[in-house]
Amino acid sequence: MPKRLRQIRKVSALLREQVTRREYKRTVQTAVTENVPEAIVELLKKLDQVEQRKKPRRFVPSKF
């Protein structure tokens, strides 16, 4: 169990600044009470969504 908790802490540290506080608390609670790997996957998905939002759109020149 400590190893799993360490995983949660590592992922959640990355996530803490980037997801709303309510979402963060909810996922960490599920991680502690229920299925840990599932919660980690959920956190990573949210992290991915946030990263995609941050990316600037690439400039695509219009076709002639």
C-alpha distances in whole Angstrom, upper triangle without the diagonal:
4,5,5,6,9,10,11,12,14,16,16,18,20,21,22,25,26,25,26,25,25,23,20,19,19,17,15,15,15,11,10,12,12,11,9,11,14,14,14,17,19,18,20,22,23,23,26,28,28,29,32,33,34,36,39,41,43,47,48,52,54,56,60
4,5,5,6,9,10,10,12,14,15,16,19,20,20,24,25,24,26,24,24,23,20,19,20,18,15,16,16,13,11,14,15,14,11,13,16,15,14,18,19,18,19,23,23,23,25,28,28,28,31,33,33,35,38,41,42,46,48,52,54,56,59
4,5,5,6,9,10,11,13,14,15,17,18,20,23,24,24,26,24,25,23,20,20,20,18,15,17,17,13,12,15,16,14,11,11,15,14,13,16,18,17,17,21,22,21,23,26,26,26,29,31,31,32,36,38,40,44,45,49,51,53,57
4,5,5,6,9,10,11,12,14,16,16,18,21,22,21,23,22,22,20,17,17,17,14,12,14,13,9,9,12,12,10,7,8,11,11,9,12,15,14,15,18,19,19,21,23,24,24,27,28,29,31,34,36,38,42,43,47,49,51,55
4,5,5,6,9,10,10,12,14,15,15,19,20,19,21,19,20,18,15,15,15,13,10,12,12,9,8,11,12,12,8,10,13,11,10,14,15,14,15,18,19,18,21,23,23,24,27,28,28,30,34,36,38,42,44,48,50,52,55
4,5,5,6,9,10,10,13,14,15,18,19,19,21,20,21,19,16,16,18,15,12,14,15,12,11,15,16,15,11,12,15,13,11,14,16,14,15,18,19,18,20,23,22,23,26,27,27,29,33,35,37,40,42,46,48,50,54
4,5,5,6,8,10,11,12,14,17,18,18,20,19,20,18,15,16,17,13,11,14,14,10,11,15,15,13,9,9,12,11,8,11,13,11,11,15,16,15,17,20,20,20,23,25,25,26,30,32,34,37,39,43,45,47,51
4,5,5,6,8,10,10,11,15,15,15,17,16,16,14,11,12,13,10,8,11,11,7,9,12,13,11,8,9,11,8,6,10,11,9,10,14,14,13,16,18,18,19,22,23,23,25,29,31,33,37,39,43,45,47,51
4,6,5,6,9,10,10,13,15,15,17,15,17,15,12,12,14,12,9,12,13,10,11,15,16,15,11,12,14,12,10,13,14,11,12,16,15,14,17,19,18,19,22,23,23,25,29,32,34,37,39,43,45,48,51
4,6,5,7,9,10,13,14,15,17,17,18,17,13,15,16,14,12,15,16,13,14,18,18,17,13,13,15,13,10,13,14,11,11,15,15,13,15,18,17,17,20,22,21,23,27,29,31,35,37,40,43,45,49
4,5,5,6,9,11,12,12,15,15,16,14,11,13,14,11,10,14,14,11,13,17,17,15,12,11,12,10,7,9,10,7,7,11,11,9,12,14,14,14,17,19,18,20,24,27,28,32,34,38,40,42,46
4,5,5,6,9,10,10,12,11,13,11,8,10,12,9,8,11,13,10,12,15,16,15,12,13,13,10,8,11,11,7,9,12,11,9,13,15,14,15,18,19,18,21,24,27,29,33,35,39,41,43,47
4,5,5,8,10,11,13,12,15,14,10,12,15,13,11,15,16,14,15,19,20,19,16,16,17,14,12,14,14,11,11,15,13,11,14,16,14,15,19,19,18,21,24,27,29,33,35,39,41,44,47
4,6,7,8,10,13,13,16,14,11,14,16,14,13,17,18,15,17,21,21,20,17,16,17,14,12,13,13,10,9,12,11,8,11,13,11,11,15,16,15,17,21,23,25,29,31,35,37,40,44
4,6,5,6,9,10,12,10,8,11,13,11,11,14,15,14,16,19,19,19,16,16,16,13,11,12,11,7,8,10,8,6,10,11,9,10,14,14,14,17,20,23,25,29,31,35,37,39,43
4,6,6,8,7,11,10,7,9,12,11,10,14,16,15,16,19,20,20,17,18,18,14,13,15,14,10,12,14,11,10,13,14,12,13,17,16,16,19,22,25,27,31,33,37,39,42,45
4,6,8,8,12,11,9,12,15,14,14,17,19,18,20,23,24,23,21,21,21,17,16,18,16,12,13,15,12,10,13,14,10,12,15,14,13,17,19,22,25,28,31,34,37,40,43
4,7,9,12,10,9,13,14,13,14,17,19,18,20,23,23,23,20,20,19,16,15,16,14,11,11,12,9,7,10,10,7,9,12,11,10,14,17,19,22,26,28,32,34,36,40
4,6,8,7,6,10,11,11,12,15,16,16,18,20,21,20,19,19,17,14,14,14,12,9,11,11,7,8,11,10,7,11,13,12,12,16,19,21,24,27,30,33,35,38,41
4,5,5,6,9,10,11,12,14,16,17,19,20,21,21,20,21,19,16,16,17,14,12,14,14,10,11,14,13,11,14,16,14,15,19,21,23,27,30,32,35,37,40,43
4,6,5,6,9,10,11,12,14,15,17,18,20,20,19,20,19,16,16,18,15,13,15,16,13,13,17,16,14,17,19,18,18,22,24,27,30,33,36,39,41,43,47
4,5,5,6,9,10,11,12,14,16,17,18,19,18,20,18,15,16,17,14,13,16,16,13,15,18,16,15,19,20,19,20,24,26,28,32,35,37,40,42,44,48
4,6,5,6,9,10,11,12,14,15,16,17,16,17,15,12,13,14,11,9,13,12,9,11,14,13,13,16,18,17,18,21,24,26,29,33,35,38,39,42,46
4,5,5,6,9,10,11,12,14,15,16,14,15,14,11,11,13,10,8,11,12,10,11,14,14,13,16,18,18,18,22,25,27,30,33,35,39,41,43,47
4,6,5,6,9,10,11,12,14,15,14,16,15,11,13,15,13,11,14,15,13,14,18,18,17,19,22,21,22,25,28,31,34,37,39,43,44,47,51
4,6,5,6,9,10,11,12,13,13,15,13,10,12,14,11,10,14,14,12,15,18,17,17,20,22,21,23,26,29,31,34,37,39,43,44,46,50
4,5,5,6,9,10,10,11,10,11,10,6,8,10,8,7,11,12,10,12,15,15,15,18,20,20,22,24,28,30,32,36,37,41,43,45,49
4,5,5,6,9,10,11,9,11,11,7,9,12,10,9,12,14,13,14,17,18,17,20,22,22,23,26,30,32,34,38,40,43,45,47,51
4,5,5,6,8,10,10,13,12,9,11,14,12,12,15,17,16,17,20,20,20,23,25,25,26,29,33,35,37,41,43,46,48,50,54
4,5,5,5,7,7,10,9,6,10,12,10,11,14,15,15,17,19,20,20,23,25,25,27,29,33,34,37,40,42,46,47,49,53
4,6,6,6,4,8,8,5,7,10,10,10,13,14,14,16,18,19,20,22,24,25,26,28,32,34,36,40,41,45,47,49,53
4,6,8,7,10,11,9,11,14,13,13,16,18,18,19,22,23,23,25,27,28,29,32,35,37,40,43,45,49,50,52,56
4,7,8,12,12,10,13,15,15,15,18,20,19,21,24,24,25,27,29,30,31,34,37,39,42,45,47,50,52,54,58
4,6,9,9,8,11,13,13,14,17,18,18,20,22,23,24,26,28,29,31,33,36,38,40,44,45,49,50,52,56
4,6,6,6,9,10,11,13,15,16,17,19,20,22,23,25,26,28,29,31,35,36,38,42,43,47,48,50,54
4,5,5,6,9,10,11,13,14,16,17,19,20,21,23,25,26,27,29,33,35,37,40,42,45,47,49,53
4,5,5,6,9,10,11,12,14,15,17,19,20,21,23,25,26,27,31,32,34,38,39,43,44,46,50
4,5,5,6,9,10,11,13,14,15,17,19,20,21,23,25,26,30,31,33,37,38,41,43,44,48
4,5,5,6,9,10,11,12,14,15,17,18,20,21,23,25,28,30,32,36,37,41,42,44,48
4,5,5,6,9,10,10,12,14,15,16,18,20,21,23,27,28,30,34,35,39,41,43,47
4,5,5,6,9,10,11,12,14,15,17,19,20,21,25,26,28,32,33,37,38,40,44
4,5,5,6,9,10,11,13,14,16,17,19,21,24,25,28,31,32,36,38,39,43
4,5,5,6,9,10,11,12,14,16,17,19,22,24,27,30,32,36,37,39,43
4,5,5,6,9,10,10,12,14,15,17,21,22,24,28,29,33,35,37,41
4,5,5,6,9,10,11,13,14,16,19,20,23,26,27,31,33,35,38
4,5,5,6,9,10,11,13,15,18,20,22,26,27,31,33,35,39
4,5,5,6,9,10,11,13,16,18,21,24,26,30,32,34,38
4,5,5,6,9,10,11,15,16,18,22,23,27,29,31,35
4,5,5,6,9,10,14,15,17,21,22,26,28,30,34
4,5,5,6,9,12,14,17,21,23,26,28,31,34
4,5,5,7,10,13,15,18,21,24,26,29,32
4,5,5,9,10,12,16,18,21,23,26,29
4,6,8,10,13,16,18,22,23,26,30
4,6,9,12,15,18,21,24,26,30
4,6,9,12,15,18,21,23,27
4,6,9,12,15,18,21,24
4,6,9,12,14,17,21
4,6,10,12,15,18
4,6,9,12,15
4,6,9,12
4,6,9
4,7
4
